[in-house]
Amino acid sequence: MTNDEVGARLRHVRILHGLSQRALAKRAGVVNSTISLIESGQTNPSVGALKRILDAVPIGLAEFFSLTPERTEKAFYASEELVEIGKGRISYRQVGDTLFGRALQLLKERYEPGSDTGRVPLVHDGEEGGIVLSGRLEVTVDDERRVLGPGDAYYFSSRRPHRFRCVGPHPCEVVSACTPPTF
């Protein structure tokens, strides 16, 4: 099983049990970033670490690995059905409650003025793209930096170090896609 599959499965189980990444990390006695790194496929936990995290749900290892979530055929989602996976001053509202078995992740993002994805650039497998709906978004990819406004777009390999920052006095809204769903 790949890192991405373990991560998608953990995210599915966590959401199924109504837990945030922060709540699961606290229950399991691990740092918040551990859950995020596993779910994004950036790290593969040892069996012992995974068991400790799953005990906090609670779900056993055998049930976790035998779990086969129903593949939804749902085609339409009301605004209130989008799942919040962001935190703080950045909102990431995901289309669909799970990414397990999916090839694409769609997000409606909202950045409050001055918010950013952090000083450490994001790097993960896949490709991503987005279109700015409102506000101004500074996008940095490698050493390139561009401020995008409504109607402007970005598209790049997610393996390239990147970060996002809302510039200006108004919130910025973006619709983005990532494949495979590793964010």
C-alpha positions as CSV (number, residue, x, y, z in Angstrom):
1,M,0.0,0.0,0.0
2,T,1.4,3.4,-1.0
3,N,1.8,6.5,1.3
4,D,-1.1,8.1,-0.6
5,E,-3.4,5.1,0.0
6,V,-2.6,5.0,3.7
7,G,-3.1,8.8,3.9
8,A,-6.4,8.8,2.0
9,R,-7.6,5.9,4.2
10,L,-6.7,7.7,7.4
11,R,-8.4,10.9,6.2
12,H,-11.5,8.9,5.4
13,V,-11.6,7.2,8.8
14,R,-10.9,10.6,10.6
15,I,-13.7,12.4,8.8
16,L,-16.1,9.4,9.2
17,H,-15.6,9.7,12.9
18,G,-16.0,13.5,12.9
19,L,-12.5,14.3,14.0
20,S,-10.3,17.2,12.9
21,Q,-6.6,16.6,12.3
22,R,-5.9,18.5,15.5
23,A,-8.4,16.5,17.6
24,L,-7.0,13.2,16.3
25,A,-3.4,14.3,16.9
26,K,-4.3,15.3,20.5
27,R,-6.0,12.0,21.2
28,A,-3.1,10.0,19.7
29,G,-0.5,12.0,21.5
30,V,1.3,13.1,18.3
31,V,2.0,16.5,16.9
32,N,-0.6,18.0,14.6
33,S,1.7,17.9,11.6
34,T,2.1,14.1,11.8
35,I,-1.5,13.6,10.8
36,S,-1.2,16.1,8.1
37,L,2.0,14.6,6.7
38,I,0.4,11.1,6.7
39,E,-2.8,12.2,5.1
40,S,-1.0,14.1,2.4
41,G,1.2,11.1,1.6
42,Q,4.4,12.8,2.5
43,T,5.3,10.3,5.1
44,N,4.5,6.6,5.8
45,P,4.0,5.9,9.5
46,S,5.5,2.8,11.2
47,V,3.0,0.1,12.1
48,G,3.4,1.1,15.8
49,A,2.8,4.8,15.1
50,L,-0.2,4.0,12.9
51,K,-1.7,1.7,15.6
52,R,-1.3,4.5,18.2
53,I,-3.2,6.9,15.9
54,L,-5.9,4.4,15.1
55,D,-6.4,3.5,18.7
56,A,-7.3,7.1,19.2
57,V,-10.2,6.8,16.7
58,P,-10.8,3.9,17.8
59,I,-10.3,1.4,15.0
60,G,-8.1,-1.6,14.7
61,L,-5.3,-2.2,12.2
62,A,-7.2,-5.1,10.5
63,E,-10.4,-3.1,10.2
64,F,-8.4,-0.1,8.9
65,F,-6.7,-2.1,6.1
66,S,-9.8,-4.0,5.2
67,L,-12.0,-0.9,5.0
68,T,-13.4,-0.3,1.5
69,P,-15.4,2.9,1.6
70,E,-18.4,3.1,-0.7
71,R,-17.5,4.9,-3.9
72,T,-20.0,7.7,-4.2
73,E,-21.7,8.4,-7.5
74,K,-22.9,11.7,-6.2
75,A,-22.5,14.4,-8.9
76,F,-23.7,17.6,-7.3
77,Y,-22.9,19.2,-4.0
78,A,-24.6,22.1,-2.3
79,S,-22.4,24.8,-0.8
80,E,-23.1,23.6,2.8
81,E,-22.0,20.0,1.8
82,L,-18.4,21.1,1.1
83,V,-16.1,19.7,3.8
84,E,-13.8,22.2,5.6
85,I,-10.3,20.9,5.7
86,G,-8.5,24.2,6.3
87,K,-7.7,26.0,9.6
88,G,-7.2,29.5,10.9
89,R,-7.3,32.3,8.4
90,I,-7.3,30.0,5.3
91,S,-10.4,28.0,4.4
92,Y,-10.2,25.0,2.1
93,R,-13.7,23.6,1.3
94,Q,-13.4,20.2,-0.4
95,V,-15.9,18.9,-2.8
96,G,-16.9,15.4,-1.5
97,D,-16.4,14.0,2.0
98,T,-13.6,11.7,1.1
99,L,-10.9,11.4,-1.4
100,F,-10.5,7.7,-1.0
101,G,-10.4,6.1,-4.5
102,R,-10.6,9.5,-6.3
103,A,-8.1,10.9,-8.8
104,L,-8.9,14.6,-8.3
105,Q,-9.3,16.9,-5.4
106,L,-11.4,20.1,-5.9
107,L,-11.2,23.0,-3.4
108,K,-12.9,26.3,-2.9
109,E,-10.2,28.3,-1.1
110,R,-10.6,31.5,0.9
111,Y,-7.6,33.4,2.2
112,E,-8.1,36.3,4.7
113,P,-6.0,39.4,4.1
114,G,-2.4,38.8,5.1
115,S,-2.8,35.0,5.5
116,D,-0.4,32.6,3.8
117,T,0.4,28.9,3.7
118,G,3.6,29.4,5.7
119,R,7.2,30.3,5.4
120,V,8.2,26.8,4.5
121,P,7.1,26.1,0.9
122,L,4.7,23.3,0.1
123,V,6.0,20.3,-1.8
124,H,4.0,17.2,-2.7
125,D,3.4,14.8,-5.6
126,G,1.1,15.7,-8.4
127,E,0.0,18.8,-10.3
128,E,-2.3,21.6,-9.2
129,G,-4.0,24.6,-10.8
130,G,-6.5,27.2,-9.8
131,I,-8.4,30.3,-10.9
132,V,-8.7,33.4,-8.7
133,L,-12.3,34.5,-8.3
134,S,-11.8,37.6,-6.2
135,G,-9.1,39.4,-4.3
136,R,-5.3,39.2,-5.0
137,L,-3.2,36.1,-4.4
138,E,0.6,36.1,-4.4
139,V,1.8,32.7,-5.7
140,T,5.4,31.7,-5.4
141,V,6.7,28.7,-7.4
142,D,10.4,28.0,-7.1
143,D,12.0,31.5,-7.5
144,E,9.1,32.9,-9.5
145,R,6.5,35.1,-7.8
146,R,3.4,36.6,-9.3
147,V,0.4,38.4,-7.9
148,L,-2.8,37.1,-9.5
149,G,-6.2,38.9,-9.6
150,P,-9.7,37.8,-10.6
151,G,-9.7,35.7,-13.7
152,D,-5.9,34.9,-13.5
153,A,-4.8,31.3,-13.0
154,Y,-1.9,29.1,-12.1
155,Y,-0.9,25.5,-13.0
156,F,2.3,23.7,-12.0
157,S,3.9,20.5,-10.8
158,S,3.3,20.3,-7.1
159,R,6.9,18.9,-6.6
160,R,8.1,22.5,-7.2
161,P,8.3,24.4,-3.9
162,H,5.3,26.7,-3.7
163,R,3.4,29.0,-1.4
164,F,0.3,31.2,-1.4
165,R,-0.4,34.6,0.3
166,C,-3.3,36.9,0.2
167,V,-2.2,40.4,-0.6
168,G,-4.4,43.5,-0.4
169,P,-7.2,44.6,1.9
170,H,-9.8,42.1,0.8
171,P,-10.1,38.3,1.1
172,C,-9.1,36.2,-1.9
173,E,-11.2,33.3,-3.2
174,V,-9.8,30.6,-5.5
175,V,-11.2,27.4,-7.0
176,S,-8.4,24.9,-7.3
177,A,-7.7,21.3,-8.3
178,C,-5.0,18.8,-7.4
179,T,-4.3,15.4,-8.9
180,P,-3.6,13.0,-7.4
181,P,-5.4,14.3,-4.3
182,T,-2.4,14.7,-2.1
183,F,-3.1,18.0,-0.4
